[in-house]
Amino acid sequence: MSSIRAEYIHGPVGTTMLKTACAMLAGTLAMSGYNIADTFFVGQLGGEAPLAAMGFTFPVVMLVGCIFHGTGGGIMATMAHALGRNDSKQAALLVSSGLLLVSIIAVLLAAIGILSADWLFAAFGAEGETLVQVRRYMDVWYFGCFTAGLSMEGNKALIAAGKPKSASSMTILGMLVNIVLDPLFIFGFGPVPGMGIRGAAIATVLSQMVSAVVIIFILRQAELLHFRRIALPRLFEAWRTIIRYAIPGILGMLLFPIGNAVTTRITASFGDAAVAAVSAATRLEMVAFVFPMAVGITLMPMIAQNYGAKLYSRVRQCLRFAIGTAAFFLIAMGAVFIIFAPKIVVFFTPEQSVQEIMVMYLRIIPYGLFMVEIFRFAGFAFTGCGRPSTDAWLKATRIIGMHIPLSLLAMVLGSLPGLFWARLASDILSGIIALILAWRFVHRLPADGQDISPA
């Protein structure tokens, strides 16, 4: 039986969340470090094609990541509920069964991706040298699906178990390996030939492999992962429990790469420079979310553990503290981007045309950054409280109901700035809607210790 217990149901909420977020801060910075490192080194290859190719790969990388995140969210939420009920044996069963499920999904995704690569990226608008560069990257990247899935979801299990330092350390380890290997394989050194954008993919796959192996060892030592045979009825029951959360989580998360694919295709109508600029600016934008992401990573398992323990007053405190923290930080970061955009973009590309579009992006999108995170936190609250379908509906409203239609309008008008204003409008409106609904929901939860009404 696992010795892990619920770590998030004791102590002051704000102190616990800040302590855990600070433990995760270096790890969330490392998540951005993967993208920043790849963008930086690939940008040094010169020309628009390599960076544009990275832009075209982003929707697929995001799609696979969303499937993993949706499945991992199911593992994290159900495991946290079990820990909140003080059922560590069930928590260990859910982790072991969940990682097996992730492994099966990863193999299927890799096979589908390799078989569909040519027509898929052509459909996104990649052509000529850009399409060649895309294939060089993705033909390698698909082979890393298996270890990427284990690394990502194993990390989530560590966070849900109250081991944020271990999870953060593993992300940092993978990022450091990636940074060391990126220039080695991209430009070559000694006996290692320069492989360009393909080298970036090799570096990413190897770094994820290293972190996955270490994470599996940690989970094994913490008695949250075992390799003995699980009886099929228990395995299927665990999968059903996870899938109840995973399916709406995956469907909701898939809307983001679908929306990104549509907007990438729309952006491609403005030329490769626009695709390259938006790709680089989007990765740079992730830096603003480093600390809020650290808070958000903690938020869902904290809410889930307290919900499982029937400590509903702490659920409300968690959401209130997280929203206030994110709003303060992201308003400040948005101001930095808007003011210093021209000085920032020169570090990411020497191409003047790409720089100009990046500056335009960074002087429009940051006005809504804080609402993006508030929207995400609202979804975490619903999932942590056993309402993953509500989170999925909110995502559908944002992507299908707002972002895609407004982006199509910008394309019809032939306005690249309009494309960025469309993103900003959808961020703000969806954030307001999600905040109102989540706030009302958590304040209607019963007093601590009471059962939730079936209604």
N, C-alpha and C positions, 0 to 999 in steps of 0.2 A: 504494500500500500504506500502511496506517495506521502511524504512528510510535508509537502507544500500546504500552506494554509492561506486564507484570505488576508492580504496585507493592506487592503484599501478601506477596510470598514472601521478602522480605529484612528484616533487622533484628529486634530483639526483639519478640515477639508482643504482649506487654502494652503496650509503648511505642507500637507501630504502631497498635494498636486504640484506645488512649486518644487518640492524636494525631488519628486519623481521626474518632473519636466526637466529640471537641471541635470539630472542623471542621464536623460535622453538627449539633451541639447547637442552634445558633440556627435551623437549618432544621427540626429536629423540633419545637422550640418554636413555630415558625411554622405547622406542620401543625395543632397544637392551636389556634393563634391563629385559623385559619379558623373552627373550630367555636365557640370561645369568643366571637369577635366577633359571629357570626350569632346565637348564643343571647342574648348581652347586649343587642344592639340590638332584636331581635325581642321580647325580654322587656319592653322599655320601651313596647311598644304597648299593654300592659295587657290584663287578662282572661286566661282560660285557653286560649282558642281558638288564638291564634298559636303559643304554645309547644307546645301539644298537637299542632298541625299539623306542627311541626318534628319532633316525636317520631314521627309516623306516616310522615314522609318518610324517616326514618333507615334503616329496613330496605331500602328500594329504593336509596337512595344507597350503602348498604353493599354491596348485591348487585352493583351496577355496578362499584363499586370493587374488589370481590373478583375479578370477572372480569378486570379490568385487572391487578390484582396477580398473579393466577395466570399470566396471559400474560407479564407483565413479569418474573415470577420465572423463567420459562423462558428469556427473553432474557438475563437477568442470569447465570443459572447456566451456560448454554452458552457465553456470551461469556467468562465468567471462566475456564472450563475451557480455552478456546482460548488465552487470554492466558497461562495457566499453562503450556501446551505451547509458548509462544512463537510462536503462529500468529496474528499480528495481522491478516492478510488475512481469515482466517475470522471473526475477531471483528467486523470491519467489515461483512462480508456478513450476519452474524447480526443486527446492529443495524439495518441498512437494511431487511432482509426483515421483521424483527420489528415495526418501527414501521409498515410497510405493513399487516401483519396486524392490528395494534391499530386502525388507522384503519378498516379494513373492519368489524371487530367493533363499533366505536363507532357507526358509522352504523346498523347493524342493531339495536343495543340502543336507540338513540334512537327508531327507528321503532316497535319493539315497545312501548316504554314509553308513547309518546303514544297509541297505539291502545288500550292496556289500562288506562289510568289510572283511569277511573271505577270499574269493577268491582273492580279490585285493591285500592284504598284503602278502598272500602266493605267488602271482605272482611276488611280489617285491623281494622275497627270504627269507622272515621271516618264521621261523619254530621253533618248540619246545617251550621252555620257552620264547624265544624272541617274538614269535607270541602271546602267552598268555598275555605278558606285553603290546604289541601293542593294543590288544583289550581292556584291562583294561583302557587304556588312551583314545582311540578314542570313545568308547561307551559313555563316558561322554562328550568328546569334541564336538561331533556332536550336542548335545543339545544347545551348545552356539553359533551356527551359526547365529541365528536371532539377538541376542544382539551384537555379534561381527560385523555383517554387519552394523547395525545402528551406532555403535560406530565409526567404521572406516570411513564411508562415511559422517556421520554427522560432523566429524572432518574436512574432506576435504572441506565441505561447509563453515565452519568457516574460514578456511585458504583462500579460494577463496573470501570470503567477507571482507578480510583484518582484521581478528581477530585472528592473530597467537598466541597471549598470551593465549586466551581462549582455543584454540585447544591444545597448549602445556600443559596447566594446566590439561586438561582432560586426556591426555596420562599419565602424571605423577601420577594423582590420581589412574588410573587403575593399573599402575605399582606398586605403594606403597601398594595397597590392595593385589595385587598378591604376593608381597614379604612377607607380614605379614601372608597370608593364606598358602603359600607353605609349610613351615616347620610344621605348625599346622596340615594340612591334610596329608602330606607325612609321617611324623614321629609320629604324634599324641601328644596330651597333655591333661592331666586331663581326662574329660569324652569323648574327641574326640579320636577315635582310629586311629592308623597309617594305612594309606591306600596305601602307596607306590606310584607308578606312577599314580594310579587313583586319588590320592589326588592332584597331580600336575594339572591334568585336571580340577578338581573341583575348585581349586583356580583360574585358568585362566578364567573359565566360569563366576564365581561370580565377578571377578574384571572387566570383560568386561560389565557385567550387570550394575554395579554401574556407570561406566563412560557413558554408553549409556543413562541411565535415566537423568543424569545431562546435557549431550549434547542436548538432546531433549528439556529440559527446556530452555537452553540458546538460541537455535534456535527459540523457540517459543517467547521468550522475545524480540529477535532481529527482529521479524516479518518476519523471513525467513521460518517459518514452520507454517502451519495452518491445522486444523483438520476439517474444514468445507468441505462439499461435492464439488468436482470438477466435472463440467459437462464432460461427457464421451468424447465428441469431443476434448475438451481442454486437457483432461488427455492423450488421445491417441496421440494427436499432440506433447505434451511435451515428451512422451515416444519415439516417432519417432525421435525427435530432439536429445535426449540423446542416443538412440540406434545407431544412425548414427556414433557416436564416440565410443560407448561402444562395439559394435561387433568387429571392428578391434582391439580395445584396449584389449578386452578379449582374442581374438584369439592370439594376440601377446604375452600377458602375460601368457597364458596357455602353450606356448612353454617352459617357464622356468620350471614349475613343470614336464612337460613331459620329458624335458631334464634331470631334476634332478632325475626323476624316473628311466630313463634309466641308468644314471651314478650311482645311488644308487644300481641298480641291478648289474652293472658291478663291483662296489666296493665290493658288497657282495660276489663276486667270490674270493676275497682275504681274506675273513673271517670276523667274527663279530668284531674283534678288529679294522679292517680297517673302517667298517661302523661307529663304535663308535667314532673313531678318527676324521673322516671326518665330522661327525655330530657336534662334539664339536668344531672343528676348524672353521667350517663354521659359527657357531653362534658367536664365538670369533671374526672372521673376520668382522662381522657386526659393531663391536665397531669402527673400522677404518673409517666407513662411517657416523659416528654420525654428524660431522659438515657439510660435503658435502651433506648429506641427508637433513639437515636443509636448505641449500641453494637450493637444488633441489626441495624440497617441495614448496618453494616460487616461483621457476622459472616458472613453467607451468602457474599458475594463473596470474603471472606478465606479461608474454608474451601474454596470452590470453586477459587480460584486455586492454593492449596497442594495440593489434591487432584489437580488437573490436572498440577501439577508433581511429583507423587508424594512430597511432603513431609508424610507422615502424622503425624509427631511434632508438627508445627506445627498440624495439624488438632486434635489433642487439646489442645494448649495454648490454642488459640482458644476452644474450648468451655468449658474449665475457667475461664479468665479472665472470659469473658462472664457465666457463671452466678454467680460470686462477686461481681462488680461489681453485677449486677442485684439480687441478694438483699439486699446491704447497703443500696443506695439505696431500694428499694421498701419495705423494712421501716420505714425512717425516714419515708418519705412517708405510708405507711399510718397511722403514729402521729399525724402532723400532721392528717390528715383526721379521725380518730376524736376527737381532743382538741378541735379547733377547728371542727368541723362547723357548730354554730349561728352562729358569727361569719362563716363563709364564705358560707353560702347566701343571706344577705340581699343580697348584691351581684348576685344573678342573677334574683330575682323578688320583687315586693312582696306576692305572694299568700301569706297565712299557711298555708293548707292545703297548698300546694306546698312551702313551706319545711319543714314538719313531716315530710313524706315524704322530702325530700332529706336531712334530718338522719338519719333512720332508715337510709337507704341508705348514707350515709357512715360509719355506725357499725357496719356489718356487712361490706360488701363489701371494705374495705381490708385485712382480716385475710388475704386470699388474693392480694393484688396481686403479690407476688413470685413466686408459683407460676404466675400467668398468663404472666409473662415467661419463666420457665424452660421452660414448655411451648412457647412460641413459639421459643425458642432451640434446643430439641431438634429441632423441625421444620426449622429452618434447617440444622442439622447434617446431617440425612438428605438434604435437597434438595441441599445443597452437595456431598455425597458421592455424588450420582447415584441417590438412593433417594427420589424424590418421592412414590411410592405409599405408603411407610411414613408419611410426614407426613400424607397424606390419611386414612389409617386412624386415626391418632391423633386427628385432628380429629373424625372420625365417632364415635369412642368418647366424646369429651368432650361433643359436642353431642347426638347421637342417643341415646347410651347413658346419659348422666348428666343434662345440663342440662334437656332437654325433659321427660323423665319426672318429675324432681323438681319442676319448675315446675308441671306439670299437677297433681301431688299437692297443691301449695300452693293452687292454684285450687280444687280439690275441697274442701279444708279451709277455704276462704274466708279465707286468711291472707296479707295483703300482706307482713308480715315474713317469713313462710315462703318467699315468692318470692325474697327476697333471700338467705335462708339456703340455698336450693336452688342459687343461683348460686355462693355461697361453697363449698359442698361439692363441686360439679363442678370448680371451679377447683383446689382443693387435690388432690383424688384424681387428676385427669387430669395435673396437674403432676408428681406423684410417679411415675406410670406412665411418662410421657414421659422423665423424667430417667433412670430406671433403664435403659430401652431404649437411649437415645442414648449413655449412658455406656458400656454394654457394647459397643455397635457400634463406637465410635471406638477403644476399647482393643483391639479385635480386628483392626484394620487392620494390614497388614504393616509391616516396617521400611522406612525411607525408600528410595526408588528402585526398590522391587520392584513388579511388576505385581499387580493385584488378581485373586485366583482367581475364575474364572467361577462357582464355587459360592457 
